[in-house]
Amino acid sequence: MANISDPYTVPYRRLVAVAGDAPDEVELVEFYDCLGGAMWSRHHYRQSPLVREARCVGPTIRYLLSEGSVDLALEGSRFPAGIAGVERCGDELAVTYVGLGGGGVGAAGSRSRAGGLARAEADPCGGGKKAGATVWVPLRRRVLIGVDDTDTPEAGATWTLAHNVARAVESDDDVYLSHTIVQLYPVRFRTKNCVGIVVEFASRNPAALADRFQSLLKEYTLSDETGMAVYTGFDPYPLRPFGERVKRGEVDPDDVNRLRDPCLELRMTGRGAVGAVAAIPFYTDYEEALALWDGQT
């Protein structure tokens, strides 16, 4: 029978911090190992004044945070754990967790031993003790890469190629966060289903990441009309109106070139650039992304 080296701690697989330029553009992404523990944390942590939003995205819980420090009025069962501090420290984000009992184990033991940390300080935890930890997580930029039109009627699938390229280019500095299939308006020249893809990274070197992704996409695409677009910024909401237009009807390819957003870069400018850009603002918005907006349903 295998031994359990530490039966009362469940370290998080990884913590990732994504930040923009504005003061409240901070997102903490926790890659969890124990689903129940992560959902328990999401349920209670969102009571913290510094947590503006807490949502589950695949194997992660994402916390949209405000910077600051607060005293949490913890109470067993009702509010047993939370986030008490968020501070940018140069190129790192310092996050302070605190909890009671098992919540203290999650706050101190599980987070302080997570992957991806620069360093951590933690209290002794376990039993009924109140315990906390401060962890320093390297700050990264959000990079959203849109891809469309890589297949032909004979072979290929854009969603698989985008995922496999993302896996191939990910690294310690470039963490692959999400993959979203975006249903577009079924134009007459589609291969079959007419979808664009957006993959999301938390990156410390966005330009180099985009270069590697583009190189592999060029190597493996089967189409002469491939589009690739890169958005480096915290929130691509300025592109949402364009994305909605492409989901509702056919759009002139020249309209892509009329977009003026300093965060957006067109890397491959085939006809698929329309779908590549349109997919970007729907990242992790799976219900809206997958909805068919052709007016027939």
C-alpha positions as CSV (number, residue, x, y, z in Angstrom):
1,M,0.0,0.0,0.0
2,A,1.3,3.5,-0.9
3,N,2.2,5.9,1.8
4,I,0.7,9.4,1.9
5,S,3.4,11.9,2.6
6,D,1.1,14.6,3.9
7,P,-2.5,13.4,4.3
8,Y,-3.9,16.8,5.5
9,T,-2.7,19.1,2.7
10,V,-3.8,19.3,-0.9
11,P,-1.5,21.7,-2.8
12,Y,-2.9,23.6,-5.7
13,R,-1.4,22.6,-9.0
14,R,-0.6,26.2,-9.9
15,L,-1.5,29.8,-9.2
16,V,-1.4,32.3,-12.1
17,A,-1.8,36.1,-11.9
18,V,-3.0,38.1,-14.9
19,A,-2.9,41.9,-14.8
20,G,-3.6,44.8,-17.0
21,D,-2.7,48.5,-16.6
22,A,-5.7,49.7,-14.7
23,P,-5.7,49.4,-10.9
24,D,-8.5,46.8,-10.7
25,E,-7.4,44.7,-13.7
26,V,-6.2,41.8,-11.7
27,E,-7.3,38.1,-12.1
28,L,-6.0,35.2,-10.0
29,V,-6.3,31.8,-11.7
30,E,-6.1,28.8,-9.4
31,F,-5.5,25.4,-11.0
32,Y,-7.0,23.0,-8.4
33,D,-6.4,19.4,-7.7
34,C,-9.5,18.7,-5.4
35,L,-12.8,19.8,-7.1
36,G,-14.7,19.8,-3.8
37,G,-12.1,22.0,-2.1
38,A,-12.1,24.4,-5.0
39,M,-15.8,24.8,-5.1
40,W,-15.9,25.3,-1.4
41,S,-13.4,28.1,-1.7
42,R,-15.3,29.7,-4.6
43,H,-18.5,29.7,-2.5
44,H,-16.9,31.3,0.5
45,Y,-14.2,33.5,-1.0
46,R,-16.6,35.5,-3.1
47,Q,-17.9,37.0,0.2
48,S,-14.5,38.8,0.5
49,P,-14.7,42.5,-0.2
50,L,-11.7,42.2,-2.5
51,V,-13.3,39.5,-4.7
52,R,-15.4,41.1,-7.4
53,E,-16.2,37.8,-9.3
54,A,-15.4,34.2,-8.8
55,R,-16.1,31.6,-11.5
56,C,-15.2,28.1,-12.5
57,V,-13.5,27.7,-15.9
58,G,-12.5,24.1,-16.7
59,P,-9.8,23.0,-14.2
60,T,-9.5,26.5,-12.7
61,I,-11.3,28.9,-10.4
62,R,-10.8,32.5,-11.5
63,Y,-11.0,35.4,-9.0
64,L,-11.4,38.9,-10.4
65,L,-9.8,41.0,-7.6
66,S,-9.5,44.5,-6.3
67,E,-6.3,45.7,-4.7
68,G,-6.2,46.4,-1.0
69,S,-6.2,44.9,2.5
70,V,-9.2,44.1,4.7
71,D,-9.9,42.5,8.0
72,L,-12.3,39.6,7.4
73,A,-15.0,38.9,10.0
74,L,-14.6,35.1,9.7
75,E,-17.2,32.9,11.2
76,G,-17.3,29.1,11.1
77,S,-19.7,27.7,8.5
78,R,-21.0,31.1,7.4
79,F,-17.7,32.8,6.3
80,P,-14.8,30.5,7.3
81,A,-12.2,31.7,4.8
82,G,-11.4,34.4,2.3
83,I,-8.9,36.7,0.5
84,A,-7.7,39.4,2.9
85,G,-5.0,41.2,0.8
86,V,-4.1,41.9,-2.8
87,E,-1.1,44.0,-3.7
88,R,1.1,44.5,-6.8
89,C,4.7,44.3,-5.8
90,G,6.8,45.1,-8.9
91,D,6.4,42.2,-11.3
92,E,4.6,40.0,-8.7
93,L,1.1,39.9,-7.1
94,A,1.0,39.3,-3.3
95,V,-2.2,37.6,-2.3
96,T,-3.1,37.0,1.4
97,Y,-5.5,34.2,2.3
98,V,-6.9,33.4,5.8
99,G,-9.3,30.8,7.1
100,L,-10.6,28.8,10.1
101,G,-10.1,25.1,10.6
102,G,-10.1,23.3,7.3
103,G,-10.4,26.7,5.6
104,G,-7.1,27.6,7.3
105,V,-5.5,24.4,5.8
106,G,-6.7,25.6,2.4
107,A,-5.5,29.1,2.9
108,A,-2.2,28.3,4.5
109,G,-1.1,24.8,3.5
110,S,-2.7,24.3,0.1
111,R,-1.9,27.8,-1.4
112,S,1.6,28.2,0.0
113,R,2.6,24.9,-1.6
114,A,1.1,25.6,-5.0
115,G,3.1,25.5,-8.2
116,G,4.0,28.7,-9.9
117,L,4.9,30.8,-6.9
118,A,7.8,33.1,-6.5
119,R,7.7,32.6,-2.7
120,A,5.3,32.2,0.2
121,E,4.9,32.7,3.9
122,A,2.4,30.6,5.8
123,D,1.1,30.0,9.4
124,P,0.9,26.5,11.0
125,C,-2.5,25.1,10.2
126,G,-4.8,22.2,11.0
127,G,-7.4,21.3,13.6
128,G,-9.5,24.3,14.6
129,K,-6.8,26.9,14.2
130,K,-7.1,30.2,12.3
131,A,-4.3,30.3,9.7
132,G,-3.3,32.2,6.7
133,A,-0.6,32.6,4.0
134,T,0.7,35.3,1.7
135,V,1.9,34.1,-1.7
136,W,3.8,36.0,-4.3
137,V,2.8,35.1,-7.9
138,P,4.6,36.4,-11.0
139,L,2.5,38.8,-12.9
140,R,1.6,38.0,-16.5
141,R,-0.2,39.6,-19.4
142,R,-3.3,38.0,-21.0
143,V,-2.7,37.0,-24.6
144,L,-5.7,35.9,-26.7
145,I,-5.0,34.2,-30.1
146,G,-7.8,33.9,-32.6
147,V,-7.6,31.3,-35.4
148,D,-9.9,30.5,-38.3
149,D,-9.8,28.7,-41.6
150,T,-7.0,26.1,-41.3
151,D,-8.8,23.1,-42.8
152,T,-10.2,22.0,-46.2
153,P,-13.2,20.0,-47.3
154,E,-10.9,17.0,-47.4
155,A,-8.9,17.2,-44.1
156,G,-8.2,19.0,-40.9
157,A,-10.1,20.7,-38.1
158,T,-9.3,24.2,-36.8
159,W,-10.3,23.5,-33.1
160,T,-7.8,20.6,-32.9
161,L,-4.9,22.4,-34.6
162,A,-5.3,25.5,-32.4
163,H,-5.3,23.3,-29.2
164,N,-2.3,21.3,-30.3
165,V,-0.3,24.4,-31.3
166,A,-1.2,26.0,-27.9
167,R,0.0,22.9,-26.1
168,A,3.2,22.9,-28.2
169,V,4.1,26.5,-27.3
170,E,3.1,26.6,-23.7
171,S,6.0,26.9,-21.1
172,D,6.6,28.1,-17.6
173,D,6.5,31.7,-18.9
174,D,3.5,31.1,-21.1
175,V,0.7,29.3,-19.3
176,Y,-2.1,27.9,-21.6
177,L,-5.3,28.9,-19.8
178,S,-8.3,28.2,-22.1
179,H,-9.7,27.2,-25.5
180,T,-13.0,28.4,-26.8
181,I,-14.9,27.3,-29.9
182,V,-17.0,30.2,-31.3
183,Q,-19.9,29.5,-33.6
184,L,-19.9,32.1,-36.4
185,Y,-22.6,32.8,-39.0
186,P,-22.6,29.9,-41.5
187,V,-21.3,31.7,-44.5
188,R,-21.6,30.1,-48.0
189,F,-17.8,29.5,-48.3
190,R,-17.4,27.7,-44.9
191,T,-15.8,24.2,-44.7
192,K,-18.8,22.8,-42.7
193,N,-19.6,24.1,-39.2
194,C,-18.1,27.7,-39.5
195,V,-16.4,28.2,-36.2
196,G,-13.5,30.3,-35.0
197,I,-11.2,29.5,-32.2
198,V,-9.6,31.6,-29.4
199,V,-6.9,30.2,-27.1
200,E,-5.9,32.1,-24.0
201,F,-2.4,32.4,-22.4
202,A,-1.0,34.2,-19.4
203,S,2.4,35.2,-20.7
204,R,5.6,36.9,-19.5
205,N,6.8,37.4,-23.1
206,P,3.7,38.0,-25.4
207,A,5.6,38.8,-28.6
208,A,7.8,35.7,-28.5
209,L,4.8,33.6,-27.7
210,A,2.9,34.9,-30.7
211,D,5.9,34.3,-32.9
212,R,6.1,30.6,-31.9
213,F,2.4,30.1,-32.3
214,Q,2.4,31.7,-35.8
215,S,5.4,29.7,-36.9
216,L,3.6,26.4,-36.1
217,L,0.3,27.5,-37.5
218,K,1.9,28.3,-40.8
219,E,3.7,25.0,-40.8
220,Y,0.6,22.9,-40.2
221,T,-2.4,24.8,-41.7
222,L,-3.9,23.2,-44.8
223,S,-5.6,26.3,-46.0
224,D,-4.4,29.3,-48.0
225,E,-7.0,31.5,-46.3
226,T,-5.9,31.1,-42.6
227,G,-6.4,34.0,-40.3
228,M,-4.5,34.6,-37.0
229,A,-5.1,37.5,-34.7
230,V,-3.4,38.3,-31.4
231,Y,-5.0,40.5,-28.6
232,T,-2.6,41.4,-25.8
233,G,-4.7,43.1,-23.1
234,F,-6.7,42.4,-20.0
235,D,-10.2,42.5,-21.5
236,P,-11.0,42.4,-25.2
237,Y,-14.5,44.0,-24.8
238,P,-13.8,46.6,-27.5
239,L,-13.9,43.8,-30.1
240,R,-17.3,42.5,-28.9
241,P,-19.5,44.5,-31.3
242,F,-17.4,43.2,-34.3
243,G,-17.6,39.6,-32.9
244,E,-21.4,39.8,-32.6
245,R,-21.6,41.1,-36.2
246,V,-19.7,38.1,-37.4
247,K,-22.0,35.7,-35.5
248,R,-25.1,37.3,-37.0
249,G,-24.1,37.6,-40.6
250,E,-21.5,37.7,-43.3
251,V,-19.0,40.6,-42.9
252,D,-16.8,42.2,-45.5
253,P,-13.2,41.1,-44.9
254,D,-12.0,44.6,-45.3
255,D,-13.9,45.5,-42.1
256,V,-11.1,43.8,-40.1
257,N,-8.6,46.3,-41.4
258,R,-10.8,49.1,-40.3
259,L,-10.6,48.1,-36.6
260,R,-8.4,50.4,-34.6
261,D,-7.4,48.8,-31.3
262,P,-3.8,49.1,-30.1
263,C,-4.0,45.7,-28.4
264,L,-4.9,43.9,-31.6
265,E,-2.4,42.6,-34.1
266,L,-3.2,40.7,-37.3
267,R,-0.6,38.0,-37.9
268,M,-2.1,36.0,-40.8
269,T,-4.5,37.9,-43.1
270,G,-6.3,35.3,-45.1
271,R,-10.1,35.3,-45.3
272,G,-10.1,33.6,-41.9
273,A,-8.9,36.8,-40.2
274,V,-12.6,37.8,-39.9
275,G,-13.4,34.7,-37.8
276,A,-10.1,34.9,-35.9
277,V,-10.8,38.4,-34.7
278,A,-14.5,37.7,-34.0
279,A,-13.6,34.8,-31.8
280,I,-11.4,36.7,-29.4
281,P,-14.0,38.6,-27.3
282,F,-15.9,35.4,-26.6
283,Y,-13.1,33.7,-24.7
284,T,-14.4,31.6,-21.9
285,D,-18.0,32.9,-22.5
286,Y,-19.0,29.4,-23.6
287,E,-22.7,29.7,-23.8
288,E,-22.7,32.8,-26.0
289,A,-19.7,31.6,-28.0
290,L,-21.5,28.3,-29.0
291,A,-24.9,29.9,-29.7
292,L,-25.9,30.0,-33.4
293,W,-27.2,33.5,-34.2
294,D,-28.6,32.9,-37.7
295,G,-32.1,33.9,-36.8
296,Q,-33.5,30.4,-37.5
297,T,-33.5,29.0,-33.9
